[in-house]
């Protein structure tokens, strides 16, 4: 009786696992293009030895084991907020667990979000550029693929990728899984083929090789650690995309397919380096670092491998771009960023969105990086800081969640998480050493984003406080209108406000200038809950003030699509009756006060963000022909 259902469940599980392989692992799956090469390059100054190849590879293998497998796949995938993952979901869960009383939680979440944007501009630039550089290894193209040609091809691919985002990714995404399956099979096959050339490379599984290397190389060892971290970039996507695929498909995809393929490929690159070293020593020629990934393939297969690698890097870039949209949407809902235009590109998938401002800003950042650094090797130093910083943030949030949400004792939480945090901090410290080589890029992007987030949070708080100070209690207004009723008109007026206690400025302006009051008036506040989703029948809460005034609160999850008219209409009789419904929206103009509440630069930035935020009519899903906008000034 249960066989068909069991068969359907298994089919769905494998479908989700295939999708996860195509989306979640695109970033970490392209790390073999450059990670081992860049790590080995850090110790090439005085010549590369056999023990150094084994030591570097051992560090890479154990980074995959400890950071990705133990920390993320087995532990962090359990730190979900009703199925949703990612740094802002962790922040929301930690805020709920601490009842919003710990400022450090908000600081950590904002820092993680800011660092992610640094990562989001580096990933497409580095991954696509490294794949296109592989054309230099194709026989016959060595002289053709000059720097201008490489940059031109890279820019063409990147511009095309960002240009098609507005059409949605639902149809293209169906190809992601199969292409990534082929990619990881190719990684594994190339690895196995070359492991046979130098089977002693399997000694890299001994962690003593990694320990001896770090202990014996001093500062150089730290630089190598920073480069080795490139092997685990993209691990954040495991939890960020958990809401789309679920924990089990992500775990199955990694443990059963992606991890073995990556391990075999890194072993193959190490084995190729060792066999090349033996051949060089036998011939009496110097051994030099090389583009190990691409020269693993025989000459006839080099061009197809470059094409496959380019497709894989496009998929990795797509995952980061989509992640940037999703993170920005969450940040807006949680009040960290101003409203931005969000377009839905799929009628069935709520996660399929397109944000024009984010898209074109990312493209500008990506193109600047390509023009400034010009090669993947030069850009590699910029990559690690953003990712390691984000990992430190997520580990700190996981500690708070384990302690406060899961009710672990302080000792148990510390005993389990502090070693993971120590590893993250070691990697972060190793990457900080490379600030001058390019690590300043994500720090600069994160600083700009951090300033915007801080300005928006503080500016909104001060604007609300300023409006409340000058406002009049709604109960007093209702009582005064009941004592001396103005002219009444049929219909319902909905006043959007952030302050429940005071009369909205739009209501007061309507009374002052139009000298009328609607028969039914709703003071509506839209609130974002700490959960990713709210059931439609649980969103609306109301409280009557008198016969003409009603308070209403709509609560949405930070991943929900906002549709104010539909959800407000669920309230019995709220939007029914004669005269129709009008939505009154206050348009505040920010003005520098005589006694400023904020530094001048912050007021100017907040005013710019406020003035250029997306139209609330579109954001709240309100029909434009039902809206009345009334302006006022707020001094900061």
C-alpha positions in Angstrom: 0.0 0.0 0.0 2.8 2.4 0.9 5.2 1.5 -2.0 4.0 4.1 -4.4 4.2 6.8 -1.8 7.7 5.6 -0.8 8.7 5.6 -4.5 7.4 9.1 -5.0 9.3 10.3 -1.9 12.5 8.8 -3.1 12.0 10.3 -6.5 11.4 13.7 -5.0 14.5 13.3 -2.7 16.7 12.5 -5.7 15.2 15.4 -7.7 16.0 17.8 -4.9 19.5 16.4 -4.5 20.1 16.9 -8.2 18.9 20.5 -7.9 21.1 21.1 -4.8 24.2 19.8 -6.7 23.4 22.2 -9.5 22.8 25.3 -7.3 24.4 24.8 -3.9 27.7 23.3 -4.9 28.4 25.5 -8.0 30.8 27.8 -6.1 32.8 25.3 -4.1 32.8 23.0 -7.2 34.8 25.5 -9.2 37.5 25.9 -6.5 39.8 23.2 -8.1 40.3 25.6 -11.0 42.6 27.8 -8.8 42.8 26.7 -5.2 45.6 24.1 -5.3 47.6 26.2 -7.8 47.4 29.4 -5.6 48.2 27.5 -2.4 51.3 25.9 -3.9 52.4 29.3 -5.3 52.7 30.7 -1.8 55.7 28.4 -1.1 57.3 28.6 -4.5 59.8 31.4 -3.7 62.7 29.0 -2.8 61.5 26.1 -4.9 58.7 23.6 -4.2 59.6 20.3 -2.5 57.8 16.9 -2.3 56.9 17.5 1.4 55.4 20.9 0.5 53.1 19.4 -2.1 51.9 16.8 0.4 51.6 19.4 3.2 49.5 21.8 1.0 47.3 19.0 -0.2 46.8 17.7 3.3 45.7 21.2 4.5 43.2 21.3 1.6 41.8 17.8 2.3 41.4 18.5 6.0 39.8 21.9 5.4 37.1 20.1 3.4 36.7 17.5 6.2 36.6 19.9 9.2 35.1 23.1 7.8 32.7 21.8 5.2 31.8 18.3 6.3 31.8 18.6 10.1 30.9 22.2 10.6 28.5 23.0 7.8 27.0 19.7 6.5 26.7 17.9 9.8 26.2 20.8 12.2 25.2 24.2 10.6 22.5 22.6 8.5 20.7 21.9 11.8 20.8 25.6 12.8 17.9 26.5 10.6 15.0 29.0 11.1 11.9 26.9 10.2 13.8 25.4 7.3 15.5 28.6 6.1 19.3 29.1 6.4 21.8 31.8 5.8 23.4 34.5 8.0 20.3 36.6 8.3 18.1 33.6 9.1 20.6 32.8 11.8 20.4 36.4 13.0 16.6 36.3 13.1 16.7 33.0 15.0 19.3 34.3 17.5 17.3 37.6 18.0 14.2 35.5 18.7 16.1 33.4 21.2 17.5 36.4 23.0 14.2 38.4 22.7 16.0 41.1 20.8 17.9 42.3 23.9 21.5 41.5 22.6 22.8 44.2 20.2 25.7 41.9 19.3 23.2 39.7 17.4 22.2 42.6 15.1 25.8 43.6 14.7 26.9 40.1 13.7 24.0 39.8 11.2 24.7 43.1 9.6 28.4 42.3 9.4 27.7 39.0 7.8 25.4 40.6 5.2 27.9 43.3 4.4 30.7 40.7 3.9 28.5 38.7 1.7 28.2 41.5 -0.8 32.0 41.6 -1.0 32.0 37.9 -1.8 29.2 38.4 -4.4 31.3 40.6 -6.6 34.5 38.5 -6.3 33.0 35.1 -7.1 31.8 35.8 -10.7 34.9 37.8 -11.5 37.4 35.2 -10.2 35.6 32.0 -11.3 34.8 33.1 -14.9 38.3 34.7 -15.4 40.0 31.5 -14.1 38.0 29.4 -16.6 38.7 31.6 -19.6 42.4 31.6 -18.7 42.3 27.9 -19.2 42.2 28.6 -23.0 45.9 29.5 -22.7 46.6 25.8 -22.1 44.7 24.6 -25.3 47.3 23.6 -27.9 47.4 26.2 -30.7 45.9 29.0 -28.6 48.9 29.8 -26.5 49.8 32.9 -28.5 46.2 33.9 -29.5 44.9 34.2 -25.9 46.6 37.4 -25.0 45.6 39.5 -22.0 43.2 41.7 -23.9 41.5 38.7 -25.5 41.2 36.9 -22.1 39.7 40.1 -20.5 37.4 40.6 -23.5 36.0 37.1 -23.4 35.6 37.3 -19.7 33.7 40.6 -19.8 31.5 39.4 -22.6 30.4 36.3 -20.6 29.8 38.3 -17.4 27.8 41.1 -19.2 25.7 38.4 -20.9 25.1 36.6 -17.6 23.9 39.7 -15.8 21.9 40.9 -18.8 19.7 37.8 -18.8 18.8 38.0 -15.1 15.7 40.0 -15.7 14.2 37.0 -17.7 14.4 34.8 -14.7 16.5 31.7 -14.1 13.8 29.0 -13.8 14.2 27.6 -17.3 18.0 27.9 -17.2 18.2 26.3 -13.8 16.9 23.0 -15.1 20.2 22.6 -16.9 22.3 23.4 -13.8 22.0 20.0 -12.2 22.9 17.8 -15.3 25.8 20.2 -16.2 27.2 20.0 -12.6 26.8 16.2 -12.6 29.0 16.1 -15.7 31.4 18.6 -14.1 31.9 16.6 -10.9 32.2 13.3 -12.8 34.9 15.0 -14.9 36.7 16.2 -11.7 36.6 12.7 -10.2 37.7 11.0 -13.5 40.7 13.4 -14.0 41.7 12.9 -10.4 41.6 9.1 -10.4 43.6 9.0 -13.7 46.5 11.0 -12.2 46.5 9.5 -8.7 47.8 6.3 -10.4 50.8 8.3 -11.6 51.9 8.9 -7.9 50.0 6.8 -5.5 52.1 8.1 -2.6 49.9 11.2 -2.8 47.5 9.3 -0.6 49.8 10.2 2.3 48.2 13.6 2.3 45.3 12.1 4.3 47.6 11.9 7.3 46.9 15.1 9.2 50.5 15.0 10.4 51.6 16.2 7.0 49.5 19.4 7.4 50.7 20.0 11.0 54.4 19.5 10.0 54.0 21.9 7.0 52.4 24.7 9.1 54.9 24.2 12.0 57.9 24.3 9.7 57.0 27.2 7.4 56.4 30.1 9.8 54.8 33.1 8.1 54.8 31.3 4.7 52.6 28.7 6.3 50.0 31.3 7.2 50.0 32.6 3.6 49.5 29.1 2.4 46.6 28.7 4.9 45.0 31.8 3.4 45.2 30.3 -0.1 44.1 26.8 1.0 40.9 28.4 2.3 40.0 28.9 -1.4 39.1 25.2 -1.4 36.1 25.8 0.9 34.7 29.0 -0.5 31.1 28.5 -1.3 30.4 26.4 1.9 28.1 29.2 3.1 25.8 28.3 0.2 25.0 25.0 2.0 23.0 26.8 4.6 21.9 29.8 2.5 20.0 27.7 0.0 18.7 25.2 2.6 15.1 26.6 2.3 15.0 25.7 -1.4 16.1 22.1 -1.1 16.0 20.9 2.5 18.7 19.6 4.8 18.8 15.9 3.6 19.3 16.6 -0.2 22.1 19.0 0.7 23.8 16.4 3.0 23.3 13.6 0.5 24.7 15.7 -2.4 27.9 16.5 -0.4 28.6 13.2 1.3 27.7 10.9 -1.6 28.9 12.9 -4.6 30.5 16.3 -4.4 33.0 15.7 -1.5 34.4 12.5 -3.1 34.7 14.2 -6.5 36.5 17.2 -5.1 38.8 15.0 -2.9 39.8 12.8 -5.9 40.5 15.9 -8.1 42.7 17.6 -5.5 44.6 14.3 -5.0 45.0 14.0 -8.8 46.4 17.6 -9.0 48.9 16.8 -6.2 49.9 13.5 -7.9 50.4 15.3 -11.2 52.6 17.9 -9.4 54.7 15.0 -7.8 55.1 13.1 -11.1 56.0 16.4 -12.9 58.6 17.1 -10.2 60.1 13.6 -10.6 60.4 14.1 -14.3 62.0 17.5 -13.9 64.5 16.2 -11.4 65.4 13.3 -13.8 65.8 15.7 -16.7 67.8 18.2 -14.5 65.4 21.0 -15.2 63.8 23.3 -12.6 60.3 22.4 -11.3 57.8 25.3 -11.5 54.2 25.7 -10.4 51.6 25.3 -13.2 47.9 25.5 -14.0 47.5 22.0 -12.6 43.8 21.6 -13.2 43.8 22.2 -16.9 47.0 20.3 -17.7 45.4 17.2 -16.0 43.4 16.8 -19.3 45.1 15.4 -22.4 45.6 17.8 -25.2 42.6 16.7 -27.3 40.2 17.1 -24.3 41.6 20.4 -23.1 39.2 22.6 -25.1 36.1 20.7 -24.1 37.3 20.9 -20.4 37.6 24.7 -20.7 34.1 24.9 -22.1 32.8 22.7 -19.3 34.7 24.7 -16.7 33.3 28.0 -18.1 29.7 26.6 -17.9 30.4 25.5 -14.3 31.7 29.0 -13.4 28.6 30.6 -14.9 26.5 28.3 -12.7 28.6 29.3 -9.7 28.2 32.9 -10.5 24.4 32.5 -11.0 24.1 31.0 -7.5 25.9 33.9 -6.0 23.8 36.5 -7.9 20.6 34.7 -6.9 21.9 34.6 -3.3 22.6 38.4 -3.4 18.9 39.0 -4.4 17.7 36.7 -1.7 19.9 38.2 1.0 18.9 41.7 0.0 15.2 40.8 0.1 15.7 39.4 3.7 17.7 42.5 4.7 14.9 44.8 3.5 12.3 42.8 5.3 14.4 42.8 8.5 14.9 46.6 8.3 18.6 46.6 7.5 18.2 48.2 4.1 15.8 50.5 2.3 13.1 49.1 0.1 14.3 48.2 -3.4 12.3 47.2 -6.5 11.7 43.4 -6.5 10.3 41.6 -9.6 8.9 38.1 -9.5 10.2 36.0 -12.4 8.3 32.9 -11.6 4.6 32.3 -10.8 5.2 29.1 -9.0 8.6 29.6 -7.2 8.5 32.4 -4.6 12.4 32.4 -4.4 12.7 33.4 -8.1 13.2 37.1 -8.0 15.1 39.8 -9.8 16.3 43.1 -8.3 17.5 45.6 -10.9 19.5 47.8 -8.6 21.4 44.9 -7.0 22.0 43.3 -10.4 23.6 46.3 -12.1 25.6 47.4 -9.0 27.0 43.8 -8.8 27.9 43.9 -12.5 29.7 47.3 -12.1 31.7 45.9 -9.1 32.6 42.7 -11.0 33.8 44.6 -14.1 35.9 46.9 -11.9 37.6 43.9 -10.3 38.3 42.3 -13.7 39.9 45.5 -15.0 41.9 46.2 -11.8 43.3 42.7 -11.2 43.4 41.4 -14.7 44.2 37.8 -13.6 42.7 35.1 -11.3 46.0 34.8 -9.4 46.0 38.5 -8.5 42.3 38.3 -7.5 42.6 35.2 -5.4 44.0 37.2 -2.4 40.8 39.3 -2.4 38.6 36.2 -2.0 39.3 34.7 1.3 38.7 37.6 3.7 35.0 38.0 2.8 34.3 34.3 3.1 36.3 33.7 6.3 34.7 36.8 7.9 31.3 35.5 7.1 32.2 32.1 8.5 33.3 33.7 11.8 30.0 35.5 12.0 27.9 32.4 11.4 29.9 30.4 13.9 29.3 33.1 16.6 25.6 33.2 15.8 25.5 29.3 15.9 27.0 29.6 19.4 24.2 31.9 20.6 21.6 29.7 19.0 22.9 26.5 20.6 23.1 28.2 24.0 19.9 30.2 24.0 17.6 28.5 21.4 18.6 24.9 21.9 19.2 25.3 25.6 22.6 23.8 25.6 24.6 24.6 28.7 27.2 27.3 28.3 30.0 24.7 28.8 28.6 22.3 26.2 28.1 25.0 23.6 31.6 26.3 24.2 33.2 22.9 24.2 31.7 22.1 20.8 31.8 25.4 19.0 34.9 27.1 20.2 37.2 24.7 18.3 35.3 25.5 15.1 35.5 29.2 15.9 39.3 28.8 16.5 39.7 27.3 13.1 37.7 30.1 11.4 39.8 32.7 13.2 43.0 31.0 12.1 41.9 31.1 8.5 40.7 34.7 8.9 44.0 35.7 10.4 45.9 34.0 7.6 43.8 35.9 5.0 44.2 39.2 6.8 47.9 39.0 6.0 47.0 39.4 2.3 45.1 42.7 2.7 47.6 44.7 0.6 47.6 42.0 -2.2 43.8 42.6 -2.8 42.2 41.7 0.5 41.2 45.3 0.8 38.5 44.9 -1.8 35.9 42.9 0.2 36.8 44.9 3.3 36.1 48.1 1.4 32.8 46.8 0.0 31.8 45.4 3.4 32.6 48.8 5.0 30.5 50.7 2.5 27.6 48.2 3.0 28.1 48.4 6.8 27.9 52.2 6.7 24.7 52.0 4.7 23.1 49.4 7.0 24.0 51.3 10.1 22.8 54.6 8.7 19.5 53.1 7.6 18.8 51.5 11.0 19.8 54.5 13.0 18.1 57.0 10.6 14.8 55.1 10.7 14.9 54.9 14.5 15.6 58.7 14.9 13.0 59.6 12.2 10.3 57.5 14.0 11.3 59.0 17.4 11.2 62.6 15.9 7.7 61.9 14.4 6.5 60.4 17.7 7.7 63.4 19.7 5.8 65.8 17.6 2.8 63.5 17.1 -0.6 63.4 18.8 -2.0 60.2 20.5 -4.6 58.6 18.2 -7.0 58.1 21.2 -6.9 61.9 21.7 -7.6 62.5 18.0 -10.4 60.0 18.0 -12.0 61.5 21.1 -11.8 65.0 19.6 -13.4 63.9 16.4 -16.1 62.1 18.2 -16.9 65.3 20.2 -16.9 67.5 17.1 -17.5 65.2 14.1 -16.2 66.6 10.7 -17.9 65.9 7.4 -18.2 62.1 6.9 -17.7 60.3 3.6 -18.5 56.8 2.8 -15.7 54.2 2.4 -12.6 53.0 4.2 -9.3 54.8 4.6 -6.2 52.8 5.3 -3.3 54.8 6.7 0.0 53.0 6.6 2.1 53.9 9.7 5.0 52.6 11.7 3.8 54.2 14.9 0.7 52.6 16.5 0.4 55.1 19.3 0.2 58.4 17.3 -2.1 59.7 14.6 -0.4 59.3 11.2 0.6 62.6 9.6 -1.4 61.6 6.4 -4.6 61.4 8.6 -3.9 64.8 10.1 -3.1 66.4 6.7 -6.3 64.9 5.2 -8.4 66.4 8.0 -6.6 69.7 7.8 -6.7 70.2 4.0 -9.7 68.1 2.9 -11.8 68.6 6.1 -13.4 65.2 5.8 -13.2 61.9 7.6 -13.9 58.5 6.2 -16.6 56.4 7.9 -14.1 53.7 8.6 -10.4 54.4 9.2 -7.7 51.7 9.6 -4.3 52.5 11.1 -2.2 49.7 9.5 1.3 48.7 10.5 3.2 46.1 8.5 5.6 44.1 10.7 8.3 41.5 9.8 8.4 38.5 12.1 11.6 36.7 13.0 10.3 33.6 11.2 10.7 33.1 7.4 7.0 32.5 6.8 3.7 33.4 8.4 0.5 31.4 7.6 -1.9 33.7 5.7 -4.7 33.2 8.2 -2.3 34.2 11.1 -1.0 37.5 9.6 -3.8 39.9 10.6 -4.5 41.2 14.1 -6.9 44.0 14.8 -8.0 46.2 17.8 -10.8 48.7 17.6 -10.3 52.2 19.0 -13.9 53.5 18.5 -16.7 53.2 15.8 -14.6 55.0 13.2 -11.0 53.9 14.0 -9.3 50.5 14.1 -5.7 49.4 14.6 -4.5 46.6 12.3 -1.2 44.8 12.2 -0.1 42.6 9.3 2.8 40.3 10.2 4.9 38.7 7.4 7.8 36.4 7.5 11.0 37.8 6.1 10.7 35.5 3.1 7.0 36.1 2.4 5.6 38.1 -0.5 3.8 41.2 0.8 0.2 41.7 -0.5 -1.5 44.2 1.8 -4.9 44.4 0.1 -5.4 40.7 -0.1 -4.3 40.0 3.5 -6.2 43.0 4.9 -9.3 41.8 3.1 -9.2 38.6 5.1 -10.5 40.6 8.1 -14.2 40.2 8.3 -15.9 43.3 6.9 -12.7 45.5 7.0 -12.7 46.4 3.3 -16.3 45.8 2.5 -19.1 48.4 2.3 -19.9 51.4 0.2 -17.4 54.0 -1.0 -14.5 51.6 -1.7 -11.1 51.7 -0.1 -8.4 54.3 -0.3 -4.8 53.8 1.0 -3.1 56.9 2.4 0.6 56.9 2.4 2.8 59.6 4.1 5.8 60.8 2.0 8.3 62.2 4.5 11.0 64.5 3.4 14.2 64.3 5.5 15.5 67.7 6.5 18.6 68.7 8.5 17.4 70.0 11.9 18.7 73.1 13.7 19.8 70.7 16.5 20.9 67.6 14.5 20.1 64.2 15.8 22.7 62.6 13.5 26.0 63.6 12.0 25.6 65.7 8.9 27.0 63.0 6.6 24.7 60.4 8.0 21.6 62.6 7.6 22.6 63.3 4.0 23.1 59.6 3.3 19.9 58.6 5.0 18.0 61.3 3.1 19.4 59.9 -0.2 18.5 56.3 0.8 15.0 57.4 1.9 14.4 59.4 -1.2 15.5 56.6 -3.6 13.8 53.7 -1.8 11.3 51.8 -3.9 7.7 53.0 -4.2 5.8 51.6 -1.2 2.7 51.2 -3.5 4.5 48.5 -5.5 6.3 47.0 -2.5 3.1 46.5 -0.5 1.2 45.3 -3.6 -1.4 48.2 -3.4 -3.2 49.2 -6.7 -1.9 52.6 -7.8 -5.4 53.9 -8.5 -6.4 53.5 -4.8 -3.5 55.5 -3.4 -3.4 59.0 -1.9 0.0 60.4 -1.0 0.5 63.2 1.5 3.9 64.7 2.3 5.4 66.0 5.5 8.9 66.9 6.8 11.0 65.2 9.4 13.9 67.0 11.0 17.0 64.9 12.0 
